[in-house]
Every structure is written in C-alpha cells, then in structure tokens.
Amino acid sequence: MLLGDGAPVTGDASAPVLRASDVSVELGGLPVLRGVDLAVRPGEVVALLGGNGSGKSTLVRALLGLVPLTRGSVELFGTPLRRFRSWGDVGYVPQRSAAAPAGAKVREVVASGRLAHRRPFVPPRAADRAAVAAALAAVDLTERAGDDLGVLSGGQQQRVLIARALATEPRLLVLDEPTAGVDLAHQEVLTQVLADLVAAGTAVLVVLHDVGSLGALVDRGVVLREGRVALDGPLASLEARLHPPGHEHHEPEPVDPHWLDGTVIR
Ligand SMILES: Nc1ncnc2c1ncn2[C@@H]1O[C@H](COP(=O)(O)OP(=O)(O)OP(=O)(O)O)[C@@H](O)[C@H]1O
C-alpha cells in the first residue's frame, strides 16, 4: 500500500520489538512465571531485575522460544513467536554457565552469531567477516581470536558470548547478566558498545543483578518477584521506592527491599 505521496507504509516505528502478554511458564510441574506482561520498544533499554529464582532467566528464555509457554503469547517484531523466523535480528547472550562449547575457537564462537544471516554451504561473505572482526574488537579480544574458548578466563569467555551477539548485528539484543565476572574496565567498554547500538535504534533487554555502569543506559526497570511483575518504571522511580527520603510525605510507598534480594540499583 502507498500513501498519497508514494511513500511506502512501513508501520508504526515505535511499535514494540518485543511484546509478552500474560506469559506463564511451568517447569518441573511448578509455576515459575505467572501472567507476565512486558513490552520493549525500538531503542529502549529495559533492565530485568529481581531476586534469585524470581524468574528472570526463565522469562528471557520464554521470550526467545527456548522454553514453552503454558499460557499467554509473545510477539517479536509484531510476529507471533511460533511464526517468527528473522533470528538474524535477535542477539542473545545467555548466562555464561549455560554455554561454553568445548574445543571451539573464539573466532568460531563469535562467527556462529552470523549463522542466521548466511545461506547454508556458502562461505562467509566479506560482510560476515567484517561483522565478526568488529565484534571481537568491540570486546577487546582480537588478539585471542585463534585461542580455544576453554583457555580464556571466565570474564573473557563472557566477552566472547557478548561478541557473538554483537556479530549478529541485532535489532533486539537480549542479555542475561552480561557483566557477571567482567572487570570494571571492560564493563565500561560494554556500556559504550551498547550505547552506540542503542543510538542506532537497537532495543535491549538485560537481566542485571548489579545495575552498575549499564544503569546510565537503562530507560526502565522491570522487577520480577515470584514470577510476577512487581514493579515497572524508570530506574530512578524504583530507587525512590526502595530508598524514600524520610522527610518527604508525597513519595510513593516504599517497596520491600527483599524483592530485589541484593540487586544494586545505584
Ligand atoms: N528446568 C527447570 N526445572 C524446574 N525448575 C526450574 C528449571 N529452571 C528454573 N527453575 C526454577 O524456576 C525458578 C526461576 O529460575 P530462574 O533461573 O528463571 O530465576 P532467576 O531470576 O534468573 O534467578 P538468578 O538471579 O538466580 O539467576 C527457580 O525457582 C528455579 O529453580
């Protein structure tokens, strides 16, 4: 369909890239997520917060189709998850303990982030090689590209997983505790890399225990508690509800700090 001036209709540019409605998940016969609603828009950075076992990783995995929903629905870029095929638009950094392929070279792991862009049995194109090189440079691991993943330190392995997701050149980047085990200097490098992606329109959903340097990028925090969304709002408002100034009477009700179970917002 064309508008009167001939411009193609491309849809609502601010439509959510990710929308979860009433998502419930049971694992081992027990409810883990209970009616979660969540939307992430282009260029938005949403932090998923909450105590241990509140369901953050399960939610991320459910949103990517890695665990089945028992109720509710997920849309990626406006397409229901069961019909979604554009995985080249999605980057995923799992929790490190969940992924450390034995015997793989660093470059191979990062290059696997390009698979959704490539046709089978065709050698990588210049664009694929350039994306891998840029991703390795972004996490400061160019020199280690030929090493076995297993000989890298824990924090370096984490940076490899981040590079794999960056190599995808995603429009939606989902990261599960990406800064766990990463030193402060490289957390700041990661923050700058993400800031550049976000400025270019990439949306980010990031599970965090310690908001740390990434906090400067975060637009909104969503706090899970026992598989439900307990709070959803700007980080500053969550912080105000956790630490209300004693002398003001118009602040919202303080929330129970145990909901965050040690999560550090500031
Ligand atoms: N495969 C599984 N089978 C049974 N229960 C599971 C499974 N995976 C997760 N759970 C349970 O689901 C709950 C939520 O786990 P999840 O890993 O999503 O929490 P989390 O908020 O990411 O925690 P953390 O901050 O410790 O990483 C926990 O009680 C966990 O034991």
The ligand as a Gaussian input file, in Angstrom:
#p B3LYP/6-31G(d) Opt

LIG

0 1
 N       14.428000     -26.653000      34.237000
 C       13.862000     -26.339000      35.396000
 N       13.101000     -27.220000      36.073000
 C       12.500000     -26.913000      37.237000
 N       12.591000     -25.692000      37.822000
 C       13.339000     -24.770000      37.191000
 C       14.010000     -25.028000      35.953000
 N       14.665000     -23.892000      35.578000
 C       14.417000     -22.968000      36.543000
 N       13.617000     -23.493000      37.500000
 C       13.139000     -22.794000      38.695000
 O       12.479000     -21.622000      38.276000
 C       12.708000     -20.575000      39.212000
 C       13.219000     -19.352000      38.472000
 O       14.511000     -19.620000      37.955000
 P       15.279000     -18.542000      37.076000
 O       16.605000     -19.151000      36.703000
 O       14.396000     -18.084000      35.997000
 O       15.479000     -17.370000      38.141000
 P       16.368000     -16.057000      38.068000
 O       15.511000     -14.936000      38.498000
 O       17.014000     -15.946000      36.722000
 O       17.455000     -16.364000      39.188000
 P       19.010000     -15.921000      39.355000
 O       19.005000     -14.474000      39.730000
 O       19.488000     -16.781000      40.473000
 O       19.727000     -16.203000      38.055000
 C       13.689000     -21.117000      40.251000
 O       12.972000     -21.496000      41.395000
 C       14.277000     -22.317000      39.566000
 O       14.622000     -23.310000      40.497000

